[in-house]
Amino acid sequence: MSKRQRIQKNESESLIPSLKTEEKHLEELLVETRGQAARIISEAEAGAAAHVASVESALPDLIGRLHESRIASLEEKAEEVRRAARAETEKLERDAAERLSDAVAYIVSRIWPGGLR
């Protein structure tokens, strides 16, 4: 074996313990990181479950408020329509009352051509 080959062999052999130490350290970090990831996932799942439970418990109240709000809105709209219909009916009644005397006079003139005196 030449001197150069021995130097290369010695260098590669001296790196092996360092590489093994570094590999072991990286494996420990990987195990630790996996544990941290598992804890984070567990905490996130627990937080999500709590949030879902909170939202589910609030839904009936929210739906009730939305229902009441919608009913109030529909009642207001119905009242507006009633007022408009009432105003239109009153206008039609006034117009009919104003035309009634003309209608009576026309009917009388058709039945009694000389009219009323």
LINDA-V349710 format. One record per backbone hydrogen bond with DSSP energy under -1.0 kcal/mol. NH is the residue of the N-H (numbers start at 0). CO is the residue of the C=O. E is the energy in kcal/mol with one decimal. If there is no record, write none. Layout:
nh	co	e
NH	CO	E
NH	CO	E
//
This chain:
nh	co	e
5	1	-2.2
6	2	-2.3
7	3	-2.4
8	4	-2.6
9	5	-2.8
10	6	-2.6
11	7	-2.7
12	8	-2.5
13	9	-2.1
14	10	-1.2
15	11	-1.1
18	14	-3.1
19	15	-2.8
20	16	-2.5
21	17	-2.6
22	18	-2.8
23	19	-2.4
24	20	-2.3
25	21	-2.6
26	22	-2.3
27	23	-2.2
28	24	-2.4
29	25	-2.4
30	26	-2.5
31	27	-2.6
32	28	-3.0
33	29	-2.6
34	30	-2.2
35	31	-2.5
36	32	-2.8
37	33	-2.5
38	34	-2.3
39	35	-2.7
40	36	-2.7
41	37	-2.5
42	38	-2.8
43	39	-2.6
44	40	-2.7
45	41	-2.4
46	42	-2.7
47	43	-2.7
48	44	-2.6
49	45	-2.3
50	46	-2.4
51	47	-2.8
52	48	-2.4
53	49	-2.3
54	50	-2.7
55	51	-2.9
56	52	-2.2
57	53	-1.4
58	54	-1.4
61	57	-2.4
62	58	-3.3
63	59	-2.5
64	60	-2.5
65	61	-2.6
66	62	-2.7
67	63	-2.7
68	64	-2.5
69	65	-2.5
70	66	-2.7
71	67	-2.6
72	68	-2.3
73	69	-2.6
74	70	-2.7
75	71	-2.4
76	72	-2.3
77	73	-2.7
78	74	-2.4
79	75	-2.2
80	76	-2.3
81	77	-2.7
82	78	-2.7
83	79	-2.4
84	80	-2.7
85	81	-3.0
86	82	-2.6
87	83	-2.4
88	84	-2.6
89	85	-2.6
90	86	-2.3
91	87	-2.5
92	88	-2.5
93	89	-2.5
94	90	-2.8
95	91	-2.5
96	92	-2.6
97	93	-2.6
98	94	-1.7
99	95	-1.1
102	98	-2.5
103	99	-3.0
104	100	-2.4
105	101	-2.2
106	102	-2.6
107	103	-2.8
108	104	-2.3
109	105	-1.7
110	106	-1.8
111	107	-4.0
114	111	-2.5
//
